[in-house]
Amino acid sequence: MKALISTLALFFLLNTAASAQGMSGYSTGIGLRGGWEGGLTIKHFIRDDRAVEGILSRGWGWGGYRVTGLYEIHKPLLTVEGLDWFYGVGGHVGSYNGAYYGYTCYYGGYYDKHGKWHPGDCRARYVTAGVDGILGLEYQFGELPFSIALDIKPYIDILGWGDHFGDGALSLRYTIK
């Protein structure tokens, strides 16, 4: 009985995933995200107007990385076929080292961007985690298997960095119908 329920559940999930196609006309897109925190992006539509996006980014200024997960809602924009605007929320976790942007590293410590001395190893690794938002535009190129998106992604680090930041990016994805 458990095997039957598991098989039916798996069939339902696969069927739902295979039939999900976003407003932009694709179900999954994989590509590159260019911006301050550039990296890899994958977006998958779970319903016609709902998508989940994962971003693996490399911090340009502090020698770290960040993994972000977002839940997005897509809406058509004007009457342009394939053009959506979207918004969403999510979270991130990551790591950076003490010698990040704005800091000057010296043996035994470092000065922060405000000129305050911090004793210790500036090459130590730190963990960061926080919440993210996203707002953007995405265009699916008709019959071509590509989409392009422009977004702003504000975030707040709750653990780690401790400040409010934002990121904007241009993403290009190869799309699968």
C-alpha positions as CSV (number, residue, x, y, z in Angstrom):
1,M,0.0,0.0,0.0
2,K,2.9,2.4,0.9
3,A,4.5,1.6,-2.5
4,L,1.3,2.4,-4.3
5,I,0.8,5.7,-2.5
6,S,4.5,6.7,-3.1
7,T,4.2,5.8,-6.8
8,L,1.0,7.8,-7.2
9,A,2.5,10.8,-5.3
10,L,5.6,10.7,-7.5
11,F,3.5,10.4,-10.7
12,F,1.4,13.4,-9.5
13,L,4.5,15.5,-8.7
14,L,6.3,14.7,-12.0
15,N,3.1,15.3,-14.0
16,T,2.6,18.7,-12.2
17,A,6.2,19.7,-12.8
18,A,6.1,18.7,-16.4
19,S,2.9,20.5,-17.1
20,A,3.8,23.7,-15.3
21,Q,4.5,26.4,-17.8
22,G,5.0,30.0,-16.8
23,M,3.3,33.1,-18.2
24,S,6.6,33.7,-20.2
25,G,6.0,30.4,-22.0
26,Y,8.6,28.1,-20.4
27,S,8.7,25.8,-17.4
28,T,12.4,25.9,-16.4
29,G,15.2,28.4,-17.2
30,I,18.9,28.0,-16.5
31,G,21.4,30.8,-17.0
32,L,23.8,33.5,-15.8
33,R,23.0,36.4,-13.6
34,G,25.2,39.5,-14.0
35,G,25.4,42.2,-11.4
36,W,27.3,43.0,-8.2
37,E,26.7,39.5,-7.0
38,G,26.8,37.7,-10.3
39,G,26.5,33.9,-10.7
40,L,24.2,31.1,-11.8
41,T,20.4,31.2,-11.8
42,I,17.7,28.6,-12.2
43,K,14.0,29.4,-12.4
44,H,11.2,26.9,-12.4
45,F,7.5,27.6,-12.7
46,I,5.3,25.6,-10.3
47,R,2.1,27.2,-11.7
48,D,1.3,29.5,-14.6
49,D,2.1,32.6,-12.6
50,R,4.3,31.3,-9.8
51,A,7.9,30.4,-9.9
52,V,10.8,29.5,-7.6
53,E,14.3,30.8,-8.4
54,G,17.6,29.7,-7.0
55,I,20.7,31.9,-7.3
56,L,24.3,30.8,-6.6
57,S,26.3,34.0,-6.5
58,R,29.9,35.0,-5.7
59,G,30.4,38.1,-3.8
60,W,32.7,40.5,-5.8
61,G,34.0,42.4,-2.8
62,W,34.4,40.0,0.1
63,G,35.6,36.7,-1.3
64,G,32.5,34.7,-0.5
65,Y,29.4,33.1,-1.9
66,R,25.7,33.2,-1.3
67,V,22.9,30.8,-2.1
68,T,19.5,32.5,-2.5
69,G,16.0,31.0,-2.8
70,L,13.1,33.1,-4.0
71,Y,9.3,32.6,-4.5
72,E,8.1,34.8,-7.3
73,I,4.7,35.9,-8.7
74,H,4.6,36.8,-12.4
75,K,2.1,39.1,-14.1
76,P,1.8,40.1,-17.8
77,L,2.9,43.6,-18.6
78,L,0.8,45.6,-21.0
79,T,-0.1,43.6,-24.1
80,V,3.4,42.6,-25.1
81,E,3.5,38.8,-25.6
82,G,6.2,37.2,-23.5
83,L,6.8,40.3,-21.2
84,D,6.1,39.8,-17.5
85,W,6.8,41.8,-14.4
86,F,7.4,39.9,-11.3
87,Y,7.9,40.2,-7.5
88,G,8.8,37.9,-4.7
89,V,10.4,37.1,-1.4
90,G,12.9,34.6,-0.2
91,G,16.1,34.1,1.8
92,H,19.8,33.5,1.6
93,V,22.7,31.9,3.4
94,G,26.4,32.3,2.6
95,S,29.9,32.9,3.7
96,Y,32.5,35.7,3.3
97,N,36.0,36.4,4.6
98,G,37.1,39.3,6.8
99,A,39.1,40.9,4.0
100,Y,36.0,42.1,2.1
101,Y,35.4,45.3,0.2
102,G,36.2,48.5,2.1
103,Y,38.6,46.8,4.6
104,T,42.4,47.0,4.6
105,C,43.9,43.8,5.9
106,Y,47.0,43.7,8.1
107,Y,48.6,40.9,10.0
108,G,46.9,40.7,13.3
109,G,43.8,42.8,12.4
110,Y,42.2,45.1,10.0
111,Y,40.7,48.6,9.6
112,D,37.1,48.7,8.6
113,K,35.7,51.2,6.1
114,H,35.1,53.7,8.9
115,G,38.7,53.6,10.1
116,K,38.1,51.5,13.2
117,W,40.7,48.9,14.1
118,H,39.6,45.3,14.6
119,P,42.2,43.0,16.1
120,G,42.3,39.4,14.8
121,D,42.7,37.5,11.6
122,C,41.0,39.3,8.7
123,R,41.1,36.1,6.7
124,A,38.6,34.4,9.0
125,R,35.4,33.1,7.4
126,Y,32.0,34.4,8.5
127,V,28.5,33.1,7.9
128,T,25.7,35.3,6.7
129,A,21.9,34.7,6.4
130,G,19.0,37.0,5.7
131,V,15.8,37.8,3.8
132,D,15.5,38.9,0.2
133,G,13.0,40.6,-2.0
134,I,12.9,40.8,-5.8
135,L,11.2,43.1,-8.4
136,G,11.8,42.8,-12.1
137,L,10.9,42.4,-15.7
138,E,11.3,39.3,-17.8
139,Y,11.0,38.8,-21.6
140,Q,10.7,35.4,-23.3
141,F,12.0,35.6,-26.9
142,G,9.0,34.0,-28.8
143,E,10.0,30.7,-30.2
144,L,13.7,31.1,-29.2
145,P,14.6,29.2,-26.1
146,F,15.9,32.2,-24.2
147,S,14.7,34.7,-21.7
148,I,16.2,37.9,-20.4
149,A,15.4,39.5,-17.1
150,L,16.3,42.8,-15.3
151,D,15.7,43.0,-11.6
152,I,16.5,44.7,-8.3
153,K,16.9,42.4,-5.3
154,P,17.1,44.2,-2.0
155,Y,18.2,42.1,1.0
156,I,18.9,42.4,4.7
157,D,21.5,40.3,6.4
158,I,20.1,39.2,9.8
159,L,23.2,37.2,10.6
160,G,26.7,38.3,9.6
161,W,27.1,41.5,7.7
162,G,24.3,43.2,9.6
163,D,23.5,46.0,7.1
164,H,20.8,46.6,4.4
165,F,22.0,46.1,0.9
166,G,20.6,45.6,-2.6
167,D,21.6,44.0,-5.8
168,G,20.5,44.6,-9.3
169,A,21.1,42.3,-12.2
170,L,20.6,41.3,-15.8
171,S,19.9,37.6,-16.2
172,L,20.0,35.5,-19.4
173,R,18.5,32.0,-19.3
174,Y,18.2,29.1,-21.6
175,T,14.6,28.0,-21.3
176,I,13.0,24.6,-21.5
177,K,9.3,24.4,-22.5
